[in-house]
Amino acid sequence: TWVAIDYTLPNGSTKAELSIFNAMGVKVKQVELDGNQGQKVLDLRGLADGVYTCTVLCGEYCHTEKIVITK
C-alpha cells in the first residue's frame, strides 16, 4: 500500500521528477523530489495490482525501476 523510495540525485542536483507508469505506459502518479538525497514515501492504495515502472528524471539523467503491487 506504501512504498519508500530512497534517492540520491546526480551532480549535486536538488530537483527531480519521479513518475509511476502502469503496464500500458500511462502515467498514474507524479511527485517532485527536493534535495540532493532523501526518501519519498508514496501512497499506492489507489493503484490496482500489477507491474509498474518508476522513473526519476533529473535533467538528462533518467533511471527506471520496476514496482510490483499486490494486495
Wavefront OBJ file of the C-alpha trace (Angstrom):
o trace
v 0.000 0.000 0.000
v 3.004 2.276 0.530
v 6.486 2.379 -0.949
v 9.528 4.261 0.340
v 11.980 5.338 -2.341
v 15.488 6.356 -1.294
v 17.264 8.577 -3.789
v 20.495 10.443 -4.462
v 20.406 12.809 -7.414
v 23.414 13.130 -9.751
v 25.886 16.002 -9.980
v 24.634 17.864 -6.912
v 21.153 18.352 -8.404
v 18.408 19.278 -5.960
v 15.230 18.917 -8.083
v 13.842 15.923 -9.971
v 10.554 14.373 -11.036
v 9.506 10.876 -10.008
v 6.771 9.313 -12.149
v 4.987 5.965 -11.933
v 3.637 4.383 -15.113
v 1.262 1.427 -15.465
v 1.873 -1.500 -17.848
v 0.218 0.445 -20.704
v 2.708 3.321 -20.283
v 0.160 5.704 -18.753
v 1.485 7.998 -16.007
v -0.554 7.250 -12.868
v 1.379 9.256 -10.273
v 3.947 12.060 -10.277
v 5.806 13.760 -7.423
v 8.691 16.193 -7.117
v 11.927 15.203 -5.386
v 13.576 18.020 -3.435
v 17.121 17.943 -2.132
v 20.175 16.100 -3.394
v 19.216 12.978 -1.453
v 16.403 11.739 0.708
v 13.429 9.428 0.897
v 9.983 9.827 -0.650
v 7.061 7.765 0.672
v 4.286 7.183 -1.862
v 0.716 6.074 -1.154
v -0.142 3.362 -3.699
v -3.521 2.342 -2.266
v -5.384 3.806 -5.255
v -3.480 1.681 -7.771
v -4.573 -1.754 -8.958
v -2.407 -4.846 -8.542
v 0.183 -5.134 -11.295
v 3.627 -4.240 -12.527
v 4.536 -0.559 -12.736
v 7.664 1.347 -13.662
v 9.061 4.119 -11.516
v 11.184 6.702 -13.361
v 13.314 9.504 -11.946
v 14.082 12.349 -14.363
v 16.688 14.945 -13.470
v 17.920 16.964 -16.443
v 19.407 14.419 -18.850
v 19.601 11.763 -16.116
v 16.905 9.067 -16.243
v 16.663 5.998 -14.002
v 13.851 3.418 -14.127
v 12.967 0.604 -11.727
v 10.102 -1.889 -11.543
v 7.423 -1.851 -8.807
v 5.102 -4.821 -8.286
v 1.869 -4.119 -6.395
v -0.008 -6.986 -4.745
v -2.661 -6.640 -2.086
l 1 2 3 4 5 6 7 8 9 10 11 12 13 14 15 16 17 18 19 20 21 22 23 24 25 26 27 28 29 30 31 32 33 34 35 36 37 38 39 40 41 42 43 44 45 46 47 48 49 50 51 52 53 54 55 56 57 58 59 60 61 62 63 64 65 66 67 68 69 70 71
